[in-house]
Amino acid sequence: MQHGRVYGLGAQAQAYEGMTFCTASIFASSSHDSLQAQQISALQAELEQVRKSQADWQAQLQAQVQMQM
């Protein structure tokens, strides 16, 4: 990552450089959080499908057991 550097301004240049770094860090963190949120949503949807399949399987199994009685 490149930092903006302004020569000859002393403390102002350091403040600018720090602000640029902080802004980039916040953006990167936000992008990372967004990606994690998308991954969590996808995993939750997959888990819901697994639960539905499991419930369907259990219902079929119960139906077969009742037919045998």
N, C-alpha and C positions, 0 to 999 in steps of 0.2 A: 504494500500500500504506500502511495506517495503522500507526503505531507506538504502542504503549501508553506513555503518559507519566504518571508519578506525580510530582506536585509536592511539594517539601518534604523529599525523602529523599536528595537529593544523589547520592552515588556509587551508592547502592542503586537509584535510579531509572534511572541510566544503565546499570547492569548489567542491569536488567529489560528496558529498551528494546533493548539489544544482544542479549539472549537471544531476545527475540521476533523480532527481525530475522533472526538466525541460524537459528532454527527454521523461519521462513517460507522462507528461502533454501534450506535443506536439503530441505524439502518440494517446493518448485518444481523444484529440481534433480533430485530423485527422480522426479517426475512426468515431467519432460523425458526423463530416462534411460529410463523405462519406455516412453514413446511411441517413442523411438528404437529400443528393443529390438523393439517390435512392428513397426515399419516395416522393420527389418532382417530379421526373420523372414518378413514378407510378401514382401520382395524375394528372399530365399533360396528360398522356395517357388516364386515365379514363375520364377526362374532354373533351378530343377530341372525345371520343366515345359518350358521352352525347350530344355534339354539333352535331355530325353526326346523331344521332337518332332524335334529335330535327328538324334538316333540313329535314330528311326523313318524319317525321310526318307532318311538314308544307307543304311539297310537296303533300302528300296524301290529306291533308285537302283542299288545293287549287284545286286539281283535282276534289274532290267531290263537291266543291262549283261551279266549272265551269260546271259540269255535270248537276247540278240542274237548271242552268240558261237556 
